[in-house]
Amino acid sequence: NQRFGFFDDRLLATGGVLHYDTMTQSRDVRTDDPASELDDDKLVWMAGILGKVRHNVSIYYSHSTNSAPTIANNQPLWRDGVQDEVGIKTEFFEGRLAFNAAWFEIEQTNVTVPNPAFQTAPTVPQQLVSDLSNEGYELEVVGRLTNELSIFASYSNLKLRDSLGRRARAVADNNAALLVNYRFQDGPLDRLSLSFGVTYTGRRAG
């Protein structure tokens, strides 16, 4: 992994490569089926570029791939992914307030979830395997309003779907969070910190 800076570090380029070898074996001793093996390797990589438009405003783009061996229904296989992301990062009032926004697109193969039918019909596959795609955006605000009071707020809108366009189980399209922190600076409560947080999760598929 390496980062390069140009024009007094106003332009930053990052790149990395990972070679992944695996020797994976799976066997079901109940059925005495022959062992399944995955002896293979993958080359994954990432690249990104960030430009400082102003001293407090940066825009970036990144592309990355990933792979990991997994076992689904007693079959070793690769779970491959690819992600693209574009975003902006800002700071104001000498770093006391930051606003970040990002758009992302992700694809992942061979994602496994438990098969509900397996509980009553043990002959069906124990896991459901599907390819997923996800597209959406994230907004984030982090601020130190006073020496004692700080705030963190985030919102994400995403569209996680399988290859047939169905929603993924237990994943909401809309999520939000708010955290407020107050830290006493003097007196008998010096260094005591109090936090209040709220999270919101939208409707999810069962």
MARBA-257056 format. One line per field, with one value per residue: residue number from 1; y, x, z of N, C-alpha, C in turn; residue in three letters. Coordinates in Angstrom, 3 decimals, always signed. Layout:
<rs>
i NUM / ...
n.Y Y / ...
n.X X / ...
n.Z Z / ...
ca.Y Y / ...
ca.X X / ...
ca.Z Z / ...
c.Y Y / ...
c.X X / ...
c.Z Z / ...
aa ALA / ...
</rs>
This chain:
<rs>
i 1 / 2 / 3 / 4 / 5 / 6 / 7 / 8 / 9 / 10 / 11 / 12 / 13 / 14 / 15 / 16 / 17 / 18 / 19 / 20 / 21 / 22 / 23 / 24 / 25 / 26 / 27 / 28 / 29 / 30 / 31 / 32 / 33 / 34 / 35 / 36 / 37 / 38 / 39 / 40 / 41 / 42 / 43 / 44 / 45 / 46 / 47 / 48 / 49 / 50 / 51 / 52 / 53 / 54 / 55 / 56 / 57 / 58 / 59 / 60 / 61 / 62 / 63 / 64 / 65 / 66 / 67 / 68 / 69 / 70 / 71 / 72 / 73 / 74 / 75 / 76 / 77 / 78 / 79 / 80 / 81 / 82 / 83 / 84 / 85 / 86 / 87 / 88 / 89 / 90 / 91 / 92 / 93 / 94 / 95 / 96 / 97 / 98 / 99 / 100 / 101 / 102 / 103 / 104 / 105 / 106 / 107 / 108 / 109 / 110 / 111 / 112 / 113 / 114 / 115 / 116 / 117 / 118 / 119 / 120 / 121 / 122 / 123 / 124 / 125 / 126 / 127 / 128 / 129 / 130 / 131 / 132 / 133 / 134 / 135 / 136 / 137 / 138 / 139 / 140 / 141 / 142 / 143 / 144 / 145 / 146 / 147 / 148 / 149 / 150 / 151 / 152 / 153 / 154 / 155 / 156 / 157 / 158 / 159 / 160 / 161 / 162 / 163 / 164 / 165 / 166 / 167 / 168 / 169 / 170 / 171 / 172 / 173 / 174 / 175 / 176 / 177 / 178 / 179 / 180 / 181 / 182 / 183 / 184 / 185 / 186 / 187 / 188 / 189 / 190 / 191 / 192 / 193 / 194 / 195 / 196 / 197 / 198 / 199 / 200 / 201 / 202 / 203 / 204 / 205 / 206
n.Y -1.184 / +2.230 / +5.769 / +8.763 / +12.145 / +15.257 / +18.560 / +20.097 / +18.400 / +18.864 / +17.254 / +13.927 / +10.593 / +7.210 / +3.754 / +0.180 / -3.336 / -6.688 / -10.029 / -13.016 / -16.145 / -19.306 / -22.335 / -24.236 / -26.455 / -28.449 / -30.624 / -32.788 / -34.627 / -36.019 / -36.953 / -38.145 / -37.288 / -36.765 / -34.702 / -31.173 / -28.925 / -25.874 / -24.662 / -22.050 / -18.764 / -15.176 / -11.898 / -8.818 / -5.295 / -1.747 / +1.708 / +5.226 / +8.747 / +12.011 / +15.368 / +18.595 / +21.102 / +23.561 / +24.876 / +23.805 / +22.107 / +19.082 / +16.740 / +13.398 / +10.203 / +6.706 / +3.324 / -0.097 / -3.596 / -6.782 / -9.993 / -13.048 / -16.241 / -18.476 / -20.650 / -22.221 / -24.024 / -26.363 / -26.032 / -24.808 / -21.543 / -18.488 / -15.210 / -12.396 / -8.895 / -5.479 / -1.981 / +1.395 / +4.808 / +8.183 / +11.333 / +14.179 / +16.171 / +18.446 / +21.218 / +23.638 / +26.761 / +26.609 / +23.831 / +23.067 / +22.359 / +19.884 / +18.647 / +15.956 / +14.110 / +11.398 / +9.271 / +5.962 / +2.780 / -0.625 / -4.029 / -7.451 / -10.854 / -14.150 / -13.965 / -15.025 / -16.017 / -17.222 / -19.892 / -19.732 / -21.856 / -24.109 / -24.764 / -26.237 / -28.025 / -30.010 / -30.999 / -29.082 / -26.522 / -25.228 / -22.607 / -19.575 / -18.393 / -15.596 / -12.955 / -9.620 / -6.130 / -2.709 / +0.632 / +4.052 / +6.933 / +8.869 / +11.112 / +13.274 / +15.015 / +16.568 / +18.255 / +20.620 / +22.400 / +24.064 / +24.462 / +22.517 / +21.128 / +18.812 / +17.403 / +14.780 / +13.701 / +11.633 / +10.375 / +7.926 / +6.679 / +3.923 / +1.249 / -1.793 / -4.712 / -7.955 / -10.163 / -10.367 / -8.068 / -7.880 / -6.811 / -6.975 / -9.097 / -7.739 / -5.324 / -1.901 / +0.770 / +3.403 / +5.093 / +6.664 / +8.655 / +10.256 / +11.870 / +13.453 / +15.062 / +16.069 / +17.503 / +18.139 / +20.794 / +21.934 / +22.361 / +20.273 / +18.200 / +17.884 / +16.624 / +14.729 / +13.081 / +13.273 / +11.624 / +11.597 / +9.728 / +8.914 / +6.612 / +5.811 / +3.550 / +2.551 / +0.963 / -2.574 / -5.572 / -8.692
n.X +0.856 / +0.553 / +1.025 / +1.014 / +2.007 / +1.278 / +1.929 / +2.454 / +1.106 / -1.536 / -2.836 / -3.507 / -2.640 / -3.494 / -2.716 / -3.018 / -2.220 / -3.203 / -2.373 / -4.054 / -4.078 / -5.676 / -6.473 / -9.029 / -11.265 / -14.161 / -16.407 / -19.140 / -19.816 / -22.030 / -23.417 / -21.369 / -20.362 / -18.050 / -15.160 / -15.242 / -13.211 / -11.327 / -8.800 / -7.112 / -6.302 / -6.406 / -6.190 / -6.486 / -7.264 / -6.861 / -7.549 / -7.241 / -8.016 / -7.485 / -8.331 / -7.489 / -9.518 / -9.844 / -8.274 / -9.856 / -11.627 / -12.128 / -12.251 / -12.919 / -12.243 / -12.654 / -11.798 / -12.250 / -11.528 / -12.480 / -12.037 / -12.951 / -12.665 / -15.396 / -17.893 / -20.665 / -23.534 / -22.026 / -20.159 / -17.172 / -16.361 / -15.644 / -16.225 / -16.781 / -16.187 / -16.840 / -16.288 / -17.215 / -16.698 / -17.545 / -16.860 / -17.074 / -15.254 / -15.291 / -14.230 / -14.855 / -14.601 / -12.033 / -11.704 / -13.654 / -16.141 / -17.323 / -18.309 / -19.358 / -19.911 / -20.968 / -21.229 / -21.964 / -21.373 / -21.843 / -21.051 / -21.559 / -20.751 / -22.117 / -23.297 / -24.373 / -27.271 / -29.233 / -31.491 / -34.857 / -36.655 / -35.257 / -35.528 / -37.841 / -37.776 / -35.383 / -34.161 / -33.829 / -31.606 / -29.310 / -28.474 / -29.181 / -27.972 / -26.852 / -26.280 / -25.540 / -26.322 / -25.613 / -26.492 / -26.159 / -26.176 / -24.363 / -24.521 / -22.864 / -22.311 / -20.144 / -19.461 / -17.985 / -19.558 / -19.298 / -16.710 / -17.495 / -19.630 / -20.411 / -21.359 / -22.654 / -23.939 / -25.604 / -26.749 / -28.015 / -28.874 / -29.767 / -29.794 / -30.048 / -30.099 / -31.030 / -30.113 / -32.507 / -33.802 / -34.962 / -35.443 / -32.935 / -33.014 / -33.771 / -32.436 / -32.537 / -33.608 / -33.273 / -31.400 / -30.454 / -28.620 / -27.942 / -25.814 / -25.122 / -22.794 / -21.705 / -19.160 / -17.921 / -15.833 / -14.735 / -14.922 / -16.673 / -17.516 / -15.617 / -14.219 / -16.170 / -18.299 / -21.220 / -23.527 / -25.956 / -27.919 / -29.559 / -30.958 / -32.183 / -33.975 / -35.227 / -38.119 / -37.913 / -37.316 / -38.736
n.Z +0.000 / -0.839 / -0.695 / -2.550 / -2.809 / -4.391 / -5.716 / -3.324 / -1.569 / -2.160 / -3.875 / -3.573 / -4.103 / -3.802 / -3.606 / -3.633 / -3.316 / -2.837 / -2.404 / -2.142 / -0.807 / -0.425 / +1.222 / +1.587 / +3.161 / +3.336 / +4.994 / +5.520 / +8.187 / +8.939 / +6.711 / +5.437 / +3.034 / +0.317 / +0.871 / +0.207 / -1.560 / -1.718 / -3.220 / -4.028 / -5.378 / -5.092 / -6.467 / -5.181 / -5.190 / -4.618 / -5.294 / -5.084 / -5.161 / -3.973 / -3.793 / -2.691 / -2.762 / -1.510 / +1.474 / +3.412 / +2.185 / +0.595 / -2.081 / -3.147 / -4.732 / -4.805 / -5.568 / -5.066 / -4.662 / -3.299 / -1.760 / -0.203 / +1.265 / +1.799 / +3.253 / +2.051 / +2.460 / +2.764 / +0.772 / -0.271 / -1.363 / -3.186 / -1.979 / -3.594 / -4.092 / -5.118 / -4.992 / -5.413 / -4.646 / -4.107 / -2.727 / -0.446 / +1.814 / +4.483 / +6.528 / +9.042 / +10.859 / +12.091 / +12.276 / +14.070 / +13.210 / +11.060 / +7.915 / +6.005 / +3.024 / +0.999 / -1.867 / -2.807 / -4.405 / -4.404 / -4.989 / -4.277 / -4.260 / -3.650 / -1.028 / +2.127 / +3.951 / +6.724 / +6.010 / +6.446 / +6.068 / +6.689 / +9.335 / +9.668 / +7.621 / +7.174 / +4.894 / +2.969 / +1.619 / +4.042 / +4.067 / +2.306 / -0.729 / -2.461 / -4.869 / -4.085 / -4.426 / -3.766 / -3.393 / -2.636 / -0.396 / +2.050 / +4.796 / +7.045 / +10.053 / +12.225 / +15.137 / +17.383 / +19.449 / +21.698 / +24.213 / +25.950 / +24.809 / +22.306 / +19.123 / +17.104 / +14.074 / +11.721 / +8.561 / +6.409 / +3.228 / +1.495 / -0.946 / -0.779 / -2.506 / -3.865 / -6.618 / -7.935 / -7.412 / -4.909 / -1.513 / +0.998 / +3.867 / +7.060 / +6.730 / +6.564 / +4.379 / +5.137 / +7.563 / +10.598 / +12.975 / +16.099 / +18.324 / +21.307 / +23.320 / +26.512 / +28.337 / +31.458 / +32.524 / +34.777 / +38.418 / +40.860 / +39.227 / +37.296 / +34.346 / +34.069 / +31.828 / +29.919 / +27.844 / +25.222 / +23.108 / +20.013 / +17.792 / +14.542 / +12.598 / +9.542 / +7.950 / +7.663 / +5.778 / +6.709
ca.Y +0.000 / +3.392 / +7.042 / +9.757 / +13.510 / +16.159 / +19.965 / +20.379 / +17.522 / +19.252 / +16.112 / +12.697 / +9.361 / +6.030 / +2.486 / -0.993 / -4.643 / -7.792 / -11.369 / -13.827 / -17.593 / -20.048 / -23.777 / -24.409 / -27.762 / -28.619 / -31.989 / -33.064 / -35.959 / -36.709 / -37.635 / -38.791 / -36.868 / -36.445 / -33.325 / -30.149 / -28.157 / -24.643 / -24.307 / -21.020 / -17.487 / -13.988 / -10.637 / -7.704 / -4.033 / -0.520 / +2.942 / +6.396 / +10.054 / +13.060 / +16.705 / +19.662 / +22.245 / +24.655 / +24.347 / +23.128 / +21.344 / +18.038 / +15.793 / +12.168 / +9.049 / +5.470 / +2.075 / -1.206 / -4.936 / -7.635 / -11.401 / -13.818 / -17.586 / -18.752 / -21.965 / -22.132 / -25.338 / -27.326 / -25.822 / -23.655 / -20.679 / -17.117 / -14.082 / -11.297 / -7.610 / -4.300 / -0.780 / +2.733 / +5.837 / +9.580 / +12.082 / +15.492 / +16.380 / +19.878 / +21.674 / +25.053 / +27.328 / +26.037 / +22.418 / +22.796 / +21.806 / +19.120 / +18.091 / +14.985 / +13.486 / +10.377 / +8.384 / +4.700 / +1.682 / -1.841 / -5.321 / -8.551 / -12.151 / -15.279 / -13.552 / -16.077 / -15.741 / -18.461 / -20.242 / -19.986 / -23.138 / -25.201 / -25.099 / -27.224 / -28.974 / -30.144 / -31.438 / -27.929 / -25.924 / -24.532 / -21.190 / -19.002 / -17.733 / -14.684 / -11.801 / -8.393 / -4.833 / -1.655 / +1.984 / +5.037 / +8.062 / +9.096 / +12.484 / +13.257 / +16.301 / +16.449 / +19.620 / +20.971 / +23.652 / +24.832 / +23.649 / +21.419 / +20.458 / +18.351 / +16.726 / +13.937 / +13.313 / +10.962 / +9.847 / +7.129 / +6.159 / +2.891 / +0.359 / -3.111 / -5.610 / -9.147 / -10.153 / -10.275 / -6.791 / -7.979 / -6.223 / -7.906 / -9.220 / -7.035 / -4.146 / -0.784 / +1.717 / +4.683 / +4.985 / +7.940 / +8.611 / +11.535 / +11.723 / +14.719 / +14.799 / +17.230 / +17.186 / +19.184 / +21.232 / +22.364 / +22.092 / +18.911 / +17.222 / +18.014 / +15.448 / +13.859 / +13.215 / +12.759 / +11.463 / +11.271 / +9.267 / +8.414 / +5.995 / +5.555 / +2.549 / +2.502 / -0.321 / -3.632 / -6.811 / -9.734
ca.X +0.000 / +1.428 / +0.384 / +1.870 / +1.501 / +1.711 / +1.545 / +2.462 / +0.102 / -2.911 / -3.367 / -2.991 / -3.016 / -3.248 / -2.939 / -2.598 / -2.463 / -3.145 / -2.480 / -4.739 / -4.073 / -6.490 / -6.700 / -10.213 / -11.882 / -15.409 / -16.930 / -20.293 / -19.586 / -23.314 / -23.755 / -20.159 / -20.080 / -16.634 / -14.808 / -15.167 / -11.990 / -11.094 / -7.381 / -7.124 / -5.751 / -7.043 / -5.459 / -7.411 / -6.543 / -7.613 / -6.921 / -8.031 / -7.410 / -8.097 / -7.869 / -7.865 / -10.000 / -9.438 / -7.602 / -10.834 / -12.558 / -11.480 / -13.102 / -12.162 / -12.850 / -11.926 / -12.289 / -11.595 / -12.074 / -12.196 / -12.411 / -12.747 / -13.245 / -16.502 / -18.496 / -22.121 / -24.132 / -20.922 / -19.406 / -16.260 / -16.393 / -15.176 / -17.160 / -16.074 / -16.870 / -16.244 / -16.904 / -16.843 / -17.187 / -17.199 / -17.281 / -16.519 / -14.972 / -15.121 / -14.036 / -15.109 / -14.340 / -10.777 / -11.879 / -14.663 / -17.323 / -16.977 / -19.427 / -18.889 / -20.956 / -20.406 / -22.093 / -21.260 / -21.987 / -21.169 / -21.560 / -20.960 / -21.255 / -22.162 / -23.644 / -25.196 / -28.166 / -29.919 / -32.718 / -35.891 / -37.321 / -34.431 / -35.962 / -38.916 / -37.504 / -33.919 / -33.622 / -33.567 / -30.307 / -29.275 / -28.233 / -29.532 / -26.805 / -27.273 / -25.437 / -26.188 / -25.815 / -25.998 / -26.211 / -26.755 / -25.346 / -24.234 / -24.269 / -22.334 / -21.944 / -19.458 / -19.177 / -17.740 / -20.292 / -18.606 / -15.664 / -18.109 / -20.701 / -20.111 / -22.497 / -22.399 / -25.181 / -25.378 / -27.919 / -27.658 / -29.948 / -29.153 / -30.702 / -29.428 / -31.014 / -30.422 / -30.068 / -33.879 / -34.360 / -35.648 / -34.749 / -32.256 / -33.697 / -33.291 / -31.640 / -33.414 / -33.104 / -32.982 / -30.846 / -29.963 / -28.127 / -27.588 / -25.141 / -24.746 / -21.907 / -21.357 / -18.051 / -17.663 / -14.448 / -14.227 / -15.829 / -16.648 / -17.802 / -14.569 / -13.897 / -17.334 / -18.874 / -22.571 / -23.886 / -27.337 / -27.921 / -30.786 / -30.775 / -33.409 / -33.873 / -36.485 / -38.777 / -37.031 / -37.952 / -38.615
ca.Z +0.000 / -0.963 / -0.976 / -3.179 / -2.733 / -5.458 / -5.559 / -1.885 / -0.972 / -2.480 / -4.613 / -2.983 / -4.807 / -2.978 / -4.286 / -2.873 / -3.906 / -1.878 / -2.979 / -1.144 / -1.044 / +0.531 / +1.118 / +2.410 / +3.003 / +4.073 / +4.933 / +6.379 / +8.754 / +9.113 / +5.463 / +4.945 / +1.663 / +0.113 / +1.235 / -0.839 / -1.370 / -2.466 / -3.230 / -5.061 / -4.943 / -5.644 / -6.417 / -4.970 / -5.243 / -4.379 / -5.766 / -4.738 / -5.394 / -3.162 / -4.140 / -1.764 / -3.536 / -0.645 / +2.643 / +4.265 / +1.349 / -0.196 / -2.786 / -3.354 / -5.409 / -4.520 / -6.156 / -4.396 / -4.812 / -2.151 / -1.871 / +1.021 / +1.168 / +2.698 / +3.056 / +1.974 / +2.225 / +2.704 / -0.457 / -0.204 / -2.542 / -2.984 / -1.898 / -4.255 / -4.031 / -5.746 / -4.434 / -5.876 / -3.724 / -4.380 / -1.561 / -0.137 / +3.232 / +4.747 / +7.904 / +9.220 / +12.197 / +12.582 / +12.556 / +15.103 / +12.554 / +9.862 / +7.159 / +5.023 / +2.219 / +0.122 / -2.658 / -2.973 / -5.157 / -3.956 / -5.450 / -3.524 / -4.693 / -2.716 / +0.334 / +2.726 / +5.079 / +7.127 / +5.303 / +7.461 / +5.842 / +7.206 / +10.693 / +9.619 / +6.541 / +7.177 / +3.613 / +2.113 / +1.951 / +5.326 / +3.809 / +1.013 / -1.315 / -3.524 / -5.159 / -3.622 / -4.856 / -2.833 / -3.891 / -1.744 / +0.009 / +3.481 / +5.233 / +8.405 / +10.642 / +13.505 / +15.574 / +18.781 / +19.513 / +22.729 / +24.819 / +26.689 / +24.068 / +20.957 / +18.508 / +15.937 / +13.420 / +10.445 / +7.856 / +5.227 / +2.393 / +0.666 / -1.658 / -0.801 / -3.198 / -4.441 / -8.087 / -8.437 / -7.007 / -3.621 / -0.385 / +1.897 / +5.151 / +8.263 / +6.366 / +6.230 / +3.383 / +5.780 / +8.904 / +11.109 / +14.345 / +16.703 / +19.611 / +21.935 / +24.451 / +27.331 / +29.228 / +32.439 / +32.446 / +36.088 / +39.524 / +41.415 / +38.167 / +36.283 / +33.522 / +33.901 / +30.491 / +29.765 / +26.433 / +24.882 / +21.724 / +19.407 / +16.482 / +13.790 / +11.548 / +8.802 / +7.796 / +7.178 / +5.345 / +7.722
c.Y +1.237 / +4.628 / +8.009 / +11.125 / +14.382 / +17.575 / +20.333 / +19.638 / +18.023 / +18.167 / +14.859 / +11.494 / +8.170 / +4.785 / +1.336 / -2.271 / -5.700 / -9.100 / -12.314 / -15.290 / -18.269 / -21.532 / -24.104 / -25.759 / -27.839 / -30.049 / -32.136 / -34.490 / -36.717 / -37.534 / -38.391 / -38.473 / -36.593 / -34.967 / -32.434 / -29.252 / -26.901 / -24.265 / -23.328 / -19.761 / -16.363 / -12.810 / -9.513 / -6.410 / -2.872 / +0.664 / +4.103 / +7.671 / +11.090 / +14.397 / +17.734 / +20.907 / +23.545 / +24.049 / +23.552 / +22.294 / +20.349 / +17.176 / +14.550 / +11.161 / +7.833 / +4.293 / +0.942 / -2.518 / -5.736 / -9.055 / -12.083 / -15.197 / -17.758 / -20.145 / -21.800 / -23.500 / -26.395 / -27.200 / -24.610 / -22.852 / -19.295 / -16.169 / -12.860 / -10.017 / -6.530 / -3.075 / +0.466 / +3.753 / +7.200 / +10.400 / +13.430 / +15.588 / +17.866 / +20.114 / +23.185 / +25.458 / +26.641 / +24.596 / +22.080 / +22.207 / +21.128 / +18.571 / +17.192 / +14.396 / +12.511 / +9.648 / +7.113 / +3.722 / +0.426 / -3.050 / -6.425 / -9.863 / -13.140 / -14.841 / -14.574 / -15.524 / -17.047 / -18.658 / -20.548 / -21.356 / -24.309 / -25.639 / -26.193 / -28.270 / -29.134 / -30.588 / -30.269 / -27.345 / -25.119 / -23.036 / -20.808 / -18.186 / -16.851 / -13.603 / -10.541 / -7.172 / -3.766 / -0.313 / +2.980 / +6.155 / +8.195 / +10.567 / +12.447 / +14.661 / +16.037 / +17.857 / +19.723 / +22.364 / +24.595 / +23.956 / +22.433 / +20.559 / +20.090 / +17.509 / +15.917 / +13.507 / +12.680 / +10.473 / +9.078 / +6.651 / +5.160 / +2.009 / -0.976 / -4.108 / -6.849 / -9.091 / -10.086 / -8.981 / -6.810 / -7.375 / -7.310 / -7.928 / -8.407 / -5.831 / -3.044 / +0.120 / +3.038 / +4.455 / +6.350 / +7.771 / +10.013 / +11.261 / +13.103 / +14.397 / +16.101 / +16.795 / +18.373 / +19.503 / +21.660 / +22.020 / +20.647 / +17.827 / +17.276 / +16.648 / +14.416 / +14.130 / +12.556 / +12.723 / +11.103 / +10.899 / +8.744 / +7.784 / +5.737 / +4.540 / +2.441 / +1.089 / -1.332 / -4.849 / -7.890 / -11.004
c.X +0.894 / +0.590 / +1.418 / +1.203 / +2.089 / +1.228 / +1.395 / +1.329 / -1.329 / -3.608 / -2.695 / -3.526 / -2.595 / -3.540 / -2.433 / -2.993 / -2.327 / -3.305 / -2.965 / -4.707 / -4.957 / -6.479 / -7.818 / -10.848 / -13.128 / -15.907 / -18.069 / -20.158 / -20.902 / -23.656 / -22.579 / -19.905 / -18.590 / -16.364 / -14.789 / -13.968 / -11.995 / -9.629 / -7.174 / -6.465 / -6.468 / -6.088 / -6.484 / -6.619 / -7.469 / -6.817 / -7.837 / -7.270 / -8.193 / -7.480 / -8.384 / -8.215 / -9.659 / -8.779 / -8.547 / -11.842 / -11.770 / -12.541 / -12.269 / -12.974 / -12.006 / -12.612 / -11.538 / -12.297 / -11.717 / -12.648 / -12.119 / -13.354 / -14.355 / -17.026 / -20.000 / -22.667 / -23.069 / -20.092 / -18.485 / -16.311 / -15.885 / -16.357 / -16.411 / -16.889 / -16.109 / -17.001 / -16.329 / -17.454 / -16.661 / -17.691 / -16.611 / -16.360 / -14.693 / -14.892 / -14.240 / -14.767 / -13.144 / -10.949 / -12.929 / -15.940 / -16.894 / -18.249 / -18.860 / -20.089 / -20.297 / -21.517 / -21.311 / -22.084 / -21.173 / -21.856 / -20.821 / -21.590 / -21.271 / -22.327 / -24.619 / -26.046 / -28.840 / -31.214 / -33.807 / -36.549 / -36.543 / -34.875 / -37.029 / -38.699 / -35.990 / -33.326 / -33.320 / -32.203 / -30.372 / -29.110 / -28.728 / -28.352 / -27.272 / -26.218 / -26.198 / -25.538 / -26.365 / -25.584 / -26.875 / -25.803 / -25.379 / -23.942 / -23.842 / -21.942 / -21.329 / -19.071 / -18.896 / -18.322 / -19.698 / -17.481 / -16.236 / -19.028 / -20.249 / -21.276 / -22.012 / -23.738 / -24.866 / -26.709 / -27.428 / -28.920 / -29.317 / -30.230 / -29.997 / -30.436 / -30.270 / -30.536 / -31.454 / -34.554 / -35.085 / -34.795 / -34.084 / -32.964 / -32.977 / -32.408 / -32.584 / -32.776 / -32.675 / -32.519 / -30.304 / -29.519 / -27.764 / -26.966 / -24.710 / -23.928 / -21.593 / -20.288 / -17.797 / -16.167 / -13.873 / -15.248 / -15.763 / -16.918 / -16.764 / -14.238 / -15.022 / -17.959 / -20.241 / -22.918 / -25.357 / -27.369 / -29.272 / -30.418 / -32.132 / -33.105 / -35.220 / -37.053 / -37.834 / -37.848 / -37.714 / -37.989
c.Z +0.000 / -1.265 / -1.536 / -3.071 / -3.816 / -5.139 / -4.087 / -1.168 / -1.151 / -3.309 / -4.076 / -3.753 / -3.955 / -3.791 / -3.443 / -3.576 / -2.813 / -2.641 / -1.895 / -1.600 / -0.004 / +0.190 / +2.100 / +2.116 / +3.865 / +3.884 / +5.926 / +6.906 / +8.949 / +7.887 / +4.881 / +3.477 / +1.512 / +0.389 / +0.007 / -0.540 / -2.228 / -2.283 / -4.371 / -4.513 / -5.672 / -5.523 / -6.302 / -4.883 / -4.912 / -4.909 / -5.418 / -5.007 / -4.598 / -3.539 / -3.162 / -2.574 / -2.819 / +0.583 / +3.537 / +3.484 / +0.502 / -0.870 / -3.094 / -4.147 / -5.082 / -5.190 / -5.485 / -4.714 / -3.566 / -2.435 / -0.542 / +0.828 / +2.185 / +2.405 / +3.103 / +1.595 / +1.947 / +1.428 / -0.289 / -1.502 / -2.163 / -2.862 / -2.414 / -4.190 / -4.764 / -5.245 / -5.085 / -4.933 / -4.143 / -3.201 / -1.429 / +1.386 / +3.447 / +6.228 / +7.955 / +10.655 / +12.856 / +13.053 / +13.589 / +14.512 / +11.256 / +9.231 / +6.068 / +4.303 / +1.255 / -0.618 / -2.925 / -3.804 / -4.868 / -4.586 / -4.717 / -3.977 / -3.526 / -1.261 / +0.900 / +3.865 / +5.458 / +6.349 / +6.336 / +7.302 / +6.416 / +8.598 / +10.696 / +8.529 / +6.387 / +5.854 / +2.671 / +2.483 / +3.245 / +5.146 / +2.425 / +0.511 / -2.465 / -3.718 / -4.793 / -4.251 / -3.924 / -3.424 / -2.954 / -1.415 / +1.529 / +3.736 / +6.697 / +8.837 / +12.011 / +13.941 / +17.057 / +18.965 / +20.546 / +23.264 / +25.541 / +25.835 / +22.657 / +20.447 / +17.309 / +15.365 / +12.075 / +9.881 / +6.639 / +4.536 / +1.444 / +0.042 / -1.843 / -1.364 / -3.688 / -5.959 / -8.720 / -8.020 / -5.682 / -2.515 / +0.455 / +3.245 / +6.224 / +7.958 / +5.899 / +5.179 / +4.016 / +7.220 / +9.322 / +12.555 / +14.800 / +18.061 / +20.090 / +23.176 / +25.181 / +28.334 / +30.159 / +32.464 / +33.793 / +37.157 / +39.979 / +40.364 / +37.046 / +35.665 / +33.470 / +32.538 / +30.459 / +28.282 / +26.300 / +23.408 / +21.297 / +18.066 / +15.853 / +12.698 / +10.863 / +8.713 / +7.151 / +6.742 / +6.394 / +7.175
aa ASN / GLN / ARG / PHE / GLY / PHE / PHE / ASP / ASP / ARG / LEU / LEU / ALA / THR / GLY / GLY / VAL / LEU / HIS / TYR / ASP / THR / MET / THR / GLN / SER / ARG / ASP / VAL / ARG / THR / ASP / ASP / PRO / ALA / SER / GLU / LEU / ASP / ASP / ASP / LYS / LEU / VAL / TRP / MET / ALA / GLY / ILE / LEU / GLY / LYS / VAL / ARG / HIS / ASN / VAL / SER / ILE / TYR / TYR / SER / HIS / SER / THR / ASN / SER / ALA / PRO / THR / ILE / ALA / ASN / ASN / GLN / PRO / LEU / TRP / ARG / ASP / GLY / VAL / GLN / ASP / GLU / VAL / GLY / ILE / LYS / THR / GLU / PHE / PHE / GLU / GLY / ARG / LEU / ALA / PHE / ASN / ALA / ALA / TRP / PHE / GLU / ILE / GLU / GLN / THR / ASN / VAL / THR / VAL / PRO / ASN / PRO / ALA / PHE / GLN / THR / ALA / PRO / THR / VAL / PRO / GLN / GLN / LEU / VAL / SER / ASP / LEU / SER / ASN / GLU / GLY / TYR / GLU / LEU / GLU / VAL / VAL / GLY / ARG / LEU / THR / ASN / GLU / LEU / SER / ILE / PHE / ALA / SER / TYR / SER / ASN / LEU / LYS / LEU / ARG / ASP / SER / LEU / GLY / ARG / ARG / ALA / ARG / ALA / VAL / ALA / ASP / ASN / ASN / ALA / ALA / LEU / LEU / VAL / ASN / TYR / ARG / PHE / GLN / ASP / GLY / PRO / LEU / ASP / ARG / LEU / SER / LEU / SER / PHE / GLY / VAL / THR / TYR / THR / GLY / ARG / ARG / ALA / GLY
</rs>
